[in-house]
Amino acid sequence: MTRLVDPVLRNLREKALRMGSQAEAILAKSLRSVWEHDASLAAEVAKDDLEIDRLDVEIDDEVLKTLALQAPVAEDLREVVAIKMIANDLERVGDLARNISKSAARLSLYPSTPLPFQVRTLARDAQTVLRRSLDAFGNSNAALARQVLEEDARIDDEEDQVVVAALKEISTQPDHASEAVDLIMIAKHLERVADHATNIAESVILVAEARNVKHAVKLAR
C-alpha cells in the first residue's frame, strides 16, 4: 500500500541524486580545466553551479513543506533530514569546484608549469569517494558508505603530500610561487570534497541503520 509520504520521499531522493550528478559533472569539468590549462572551460563552471544552487533551493522548499504537511516520523523523518544534509554537502561541492576553476584560470597563464602527480592522485580519489557516496545513497547501501569513511585518512595524507611538494617548489623556485599556491588551494578544495563525501556517507548510515556515526572515531577516544 502506497503511503502519502512515499511519492514525496521519492521526489526528494530523485532531486538529490540529480544534484549529485550535477556536482560530479562540475567537479570533473573544473579538474579538466586544470589538466588542460583551459581558462574558457574554467569560466563555464560558475554558470554550471547555478543549476546546483537551484536544486538546493528546491530541496529546501520541499523539505520544509514535507515537515509541515506530512509530519514524518521515525525512518521517514531521518530520510528527510538526511536528504537536506546531503543537499547541503552537494551545494558545497559545487562551490569547491568553482574555487578549483578559479585556480585553473590562473594556472592557464603558465601552461608549461608541470602538475605534480600527487595532485592527479588526490583528484582521482576525491572523485571516487564522491561517486561512491552517491552510489551508497542511491542504493541505501550502508556497507558502501563505510568504505567512504575508511578512505578519509588516506585522502588527508594525499593532500599533505601535495602541500609538501608545493612548499618545496616555493623554496627552490620562488618564481613559481604563485602557481604552487594555487596547487595548494586545489589540494585543500579536493580534500574538502572528500570531507563532504564522508558527510554524505554518514547520512546514508543514519537512514539505513538509525545510527549517527558523525565524529564517532574522535568521540570514542
C-alpha positions, 0 to 999 in steps of 0.5 A, a space after each residue: 500500500 502506497 503511503 502519502 509520504 512515499 511519492 514525496 520521499 521519492 521526489 526528494 531522493 530523485 532531486 538529490 541524486 540529480 544534484 549529485 550528478 550535477 556536482 560530479 559533472 562540475 567537479 570533473 569539468 573544473 579538474 579538466 580545466 586544470 589538466 588542460 590549462 583551459 581558462 574558457 572551460 574554467 569560466 563555464 563552471 560558475 554558470 554550471 553551479 547555478 543549476 546546483 544552487 537551484 536544486 538546493 533551493 528546491 530541496 529546501 522548499 520541499 523539505 520544509 513543506 514535507 515537515 509541515 504537511 506530512 509530519 514524518 516520523 521515525 525512518 521517514 523523518 531521518 530520510 528527510 533530514 538526511 536528504 537536506 544534509 546531503 543537499 547541503 554537502 552537494 551545494 558545497 561541492 559545487 562551490 569547491 569546484 568553482 574555487 578549483 576553476 578559479 585556480 585553473 584560470 590562473 594556472 592557464 597563464 603558465 601552461 608549461 608549469 608541470 602538475 605534480 602527480 600527487 595532485 592527479 592522485 588526490 583528484 582521482 580519489 576525491 572523485 571516487 569517494 564522491 561517486 561512491 557516496 552517491 552510489 551508497 545513497 542511491 542504493 541505501 547501501 550502508 556497507 558502501 558508505 563505510 568504505 567512504 569513511 575508511 578512505 578519509 585518512 588516506 585522502 588527508 595524507 594525499 593532500 599533505 603530500 601535495 602541500 609538501 611538494 608545493 612548499 618545496 617548489 616555493 623554496 627552490 623556485 620562488 618564481 613559481 610561487 604563485 602557481 604552487 599556491 594555487 596547487 595548494 588551494 586545489 589540494 585543500 578544495 579536493 580534500 574538502 570534497 572528500 570531507 563532504 563525501 564522508 558527510 554524505 556517507 554518514 547520512 546514508 548510515 543514519 537512514 539505513 541503520 538509525 545510527 549517527 556515526 558523525 565524529 564517532 572515531 574522535 568521540 570514542 577516544 
